[in-house]
Amino acid sequence: MAQEPPLSPGDEAEPGVPGTGEDICPDCNGSGKRDGADCPTCDGTGKVIQGIGGG
């Protein structure tokens, strides 16, 4: 079954999963571009899904 939207390499979980939140991509600082091309960490979106909360 296809994920909606598909995960980018920098994502830790699917959007909407409890304990996660959207954050700017740490590698392109939210621009979506790195070295003149789409950022490989966020697939050019500028955002990643990160785990939040304590450990």
C-alpha positions as a Markdown table, in Angstrom:
| # | Residue | x | y | z |
|---|---|---|---|---|
| 1 | Met | 0.0 | 0.0 | 0.0 |
| 2 | Ala | 1.4 | 3.4 | -1.0 |
| 3 | Gln | 2.2 | 5.9 | 1.7 |
| 4 | Glu | 0.5 | 9.3 | 1.5 |
| 5 | Pro | 2.7 | 11.3 | 1.1 |
| 6 | Pro | 5.8 | 9.0 | 0.6 |
| 7 | Leu | 8.5 | 9.4 | 3.2 |
| 8 | Ser | 11.6 | 11.4 | 2.4 |
| 9 | Pro | 15.0 | 10.1 | 3.4 |
| 10 | Gly | 15.2 | 12.5 | 6.4 |
| 11 | Asp | 11.7 | 11.5 | 7.7 |
| 12 | Glu | 11.5 | 9.5 | 10.9 |
| 13 | Ala | 7.8 | 8.6 | 10.6 |
| 14 | Glu | 4.7 | 9.1 | 8.5 |
| 15 | Pro | 2.9 | 12.5 | 9.0 |
| 16 | Gly | 0.3 | 12.4 | 11.7 |
| 17 | Val | 1.9 | 9.6 | 13.8 |
| 18 | Pro | 1.6 | 10.5 | 17.5 |
| 19 | Gly | 4.9 | 11.7 | 19.0 |
| 20 | Thr | 6.0 | 13.3 | 15.7 |
| 21 | Gly | 6.0 | 16.7 | 14.2 |
| 22 | Glu | 7.0 | 18.6 | 11.1 |
| 23 | Asp | 10.3 | 20.4 | 11.2 |
| 24 | Ile | 12.6 | 22.3 | 8.8 |
| 25 | Cys | 15.2 | 20.1 | 7.1 |
| 26 | Pro | 18.5 | 20.3 | 9.0 |
| 27 | Asp | 20.6 | 19.9 | 5.9 |
| 28 | Cys | 19.0 | 22.6 | 3.6 |
| 29 | Asn | 17.6 | 24.8 | 6.4 |
| 30 | Gly | 14.1 | 24.6 | 4.9 |
| 31 | Ser | 15.1 | 25.8 | 1.4 |
| 32 | Gly | 14.6 | 22.5 | -0.3 |
| 33 | Lys | 17.8 | 23.0 | -2.2 |
| 34 | Arg | 21.4 | 22.0 | -1.6 |
| 35 | Asp | 24.3 | 22.5 | -4.0 |
| 36 | Gly | 21.9 | 23.8 | -6.7 |
| 37 | Ala | 19.7 | 20.7 | -6.7 |
| 38 | Asp | 16.8 | 19.3 | -4.7 |
| 39 | Cys | 18.0 | 18.4 | -1.2 |
| 40 | Pro | 18.4 | 14.6 | -0.9 |
| 41 | Thr | 17.4 | 14.6 | 2.8 |
| 42 | Cys | 14.0 | 16.1 | 2.3 |
| 43 | Asp | 13.5 | 15.4 | -1.4 |
| 44 | Gly | 13.2 | 19.2 | -2.0 |
| 45 | Thr | 10.3 | 19.8 | 0.3 |
| 46 | Gly | 12.3 | 21.7 | 3.0 |
| 47 | Lys | 10.5 | 19.8 | 5.7 |
| 48 | Val | 11.1 | 16.5 | 7.5 |
| 49 | Ile | 8.9 | 14.6 | 10.1 |
| 50 | Gln | 10.8 | 14.3 | 13.3 |
| 51 | Gly | 10.2 | 12.5 | 16.6 |
| 52 | Ile | 9.3 | 15.0 | 19.4 |
| 53 | Gly | 9.3 | 14.7 | 23.2 |
| 54 | Gly | 11.7 | 13.3 | 25.7 |
| 55 | Gly | 13.4 | 10.0 | 25.9 |
